[in-house]
Amino acid sequence: MYACDHRYRRRPEFSLDPVIRQAGSTFAQLPPSAVDAAIARLRADPDSGAWHHRHSDLLGQQSMDYGYRLLIAGT
């Protein structure tokens, strides 16, 4: 994810690893209480299949536009 946060869109359980979370800027910018709450929900999802059920549309996509753009200024 990461570690860029977009890489693990098909494998959200990787976000359960604190080392991976620390490598992603998304988690670093959030308050710890928000991260802890989200991780608690995500931790239950692999066993129940809830995440895959809610986001099944993402699993079938081969590509996704995350809005990243590279701007190069001319001189």
C-alpha positions in Angstrom: 0.0 0.0 0.0 3.3 0.7 0.6 4.6 1.5 0.4 2.2 3.7 -1.6 -1.4 3.6 -0.4 -2.8 2.7 -3.8 -0.8 -0.5 -4.2 -2.8 -2.6 -1.8 -6.2 -1.7 -3.0 -6.8 -5.4 -3.7 -5.1 -6.5 -0.5 -6.3 -4.2 2.3 -5.1 -6.7 5.0 -1.6 -5.5 4.3 -2.6 -2.2 6.0 -2.8 -4.2 9.3 1.0 -4.3 9.4 2.3 -1.3 11.3 5.5 -1.2 9.3 3.5 -0.9 6.1 1.2 1.8 7.6 4.2 3.9 8.7 5.5 3.8 5.2 2.4 5.4 3.7 1.7 9.1 3.9 -2.1 8.7 4.1 -1.8 7.1 7.6 0.9 9.5 8.7 -1.4 12.5 8.2 -4.3 11.1 10.1 -4.8 11.3 13.9 -3.9 8.1 15.6 -7.4 7.7 16.9 -8.8 7.7 13.4 -6.2 5.2 12.2 -6.9 2.9 15.2 -10.6 2.9 14.6 -10.2 2.1 10.9 -7.7 -0.7 11.6 -10.0 -2.2 14.1 -12.8 -2.4 11.5 -10.4 -3.7 8.8 -9.0 -6.3 11.2 -12.4 -8.0 11.3 -13.1 -7.8 7.6 -10.7 -10.5 6.2 -12.4 -13.2 8.4 -15.9 -12.0 7.6 -15.3 -11.1 3.9 -17.0 -7.8 4.5 -14.4 -5.6 2.8 -14.3 -7.8 -0.3 -18.1 -7.8 -0.4 -18.3 -4.0 0.0 -15.6 -3.3 -2.6 -16.0 -6.1 -5.1 -16.1 -3.6 -7.9 -12.5 -2.6 -7.2 -11.2 -6.1 -7.2 -12.1 -6.7 -10.9 -10.5 -3.5 -12.1 -7.1 -3.8 -13.8 -6.3 -0.1 -13.5 -7.5 2.9 -11.6 -6.8 6.7 -11.9 -5.8 8.0 -8.5 -5.4 11.5 -9.8 -1.6 11.6 -9.5 -0.1 14.1 -12.0 3.4 15.1 -12.7 3.8 18.8 -13.5 7.1 20.0 -15.1 7.6 23.8 -15.1 9.4 25.2 -18.1 12.0 27.9 -17.8 
